[in-house]
Every structure is written in structure tokens, then in C-alpha cells.
Amino acid sequence: MYDIWFYATVASTGLTVRAICQVVYRLYFHPLAQVPGPKLACATRWYEFYFDVVKWPGGQYWCEVDKMHNQYGEFSACVNASLRQEWLQIQQSSKCFGSFPCQTT
């Protein structure tokens, strides 16, 4: 009979293999793999997590999306162009966005 450590090892190995396969699929075999954009942002959600949670003052992923669109064009692999148009409409119609500019540091 197997002990708990065997099952924990099998489960963690399976999750690790699944995560690696998912990253490889997203980077090389997904239909949008050839669209330009940062590879970390295309492979995982950690890129968004970093700008929304870790980087001070937080919630700055929308600024990074704007930078990605300026650098890679209207259609980057990580953000849909129609979503950007909707975001720009919200940003232009709202007065509160002027008080929270993108952090340049």
C-alpha cells in the first residue's frame, strides 16, 4: 500500500507536466502563437498578475496593455483589439482616469 507522499509526488508531477505542456502549446501550437507580443504574457497569466498585484501601485496592467499596443500594433496576442477600443471609450468618457495616470517608473 502506498503512503501519502507517493500520492503527493504523483499529483505534483502531473500538475507540473500539465503546466509545461500548456505553456509549450500556447507558445508554439496555438493559432495565435505567431501574433507579436511578450511571450510571458502569452504563456501565462503571471504577467497580468505582476502588473495588477505585485508592481506598486497595483492595477497597472491596463497601462501595460496600452504600451503593448503602441509597441506591437493594434492586435497583440494578449489583448483583443475590440476590447482596447471599448477600453478607450470608457477611459475617455470617465473623469476619474485623469487622476490615475500610468506609472512610468
HUFEN-V358802 format. One record per pair of residues at least 12 apart in sequence whose C-alpha atoms are under 8 Angstrom apart, sorted by sequence separation. I is the first residue (numbers start at 1). J is the second residue. D is the distance in Angstrom with one decimal. If there is no record, write none. Layout:
BEGIN
i=I j=J d=D
i=I j=J d=D
END
This chain:
BEGIN
i=27 j=39 d=7.1
i=48 j=61 d=6.0
i=51 j=64 d=7.7
i=65 j=79 d=7.3
i=27 j=42 d=7.0
i=26 j=42 d=6.9
i=27 j=43 d=6.0
i=26 j=43 d=5.6
i=24 j=43 d=7.8
i=23 j=43 d=5.1
i=22 j=43 d=7.9
i=23 j=44 d=7.0
i=37 j=68 d=7.0
i=37 j=72 d=6.3
i=42 j=77 d=6.5
i=36 j=72 d=6.1
i=42 j=78 d=5.7
i=41 j=78 d=6.5
i=37 j=76 d=5.4
i=63 j=102 d=5.5
i=35 j=75 d=7.8
i=36 j=76 d=5.6
i=37 j=77 d=5.6
i=63 j=103 d=7.9
i=35 j=76 d=6.2
i=36 j=77 d=6.0
i=37 j=78 d=6.9
i=35 j=77 d=5.2
i=60 j=102 d=6.8
i=60 j=103 d=7.6
i=33 j=77 d=7.4
i=32 j=77 d=6.3
END
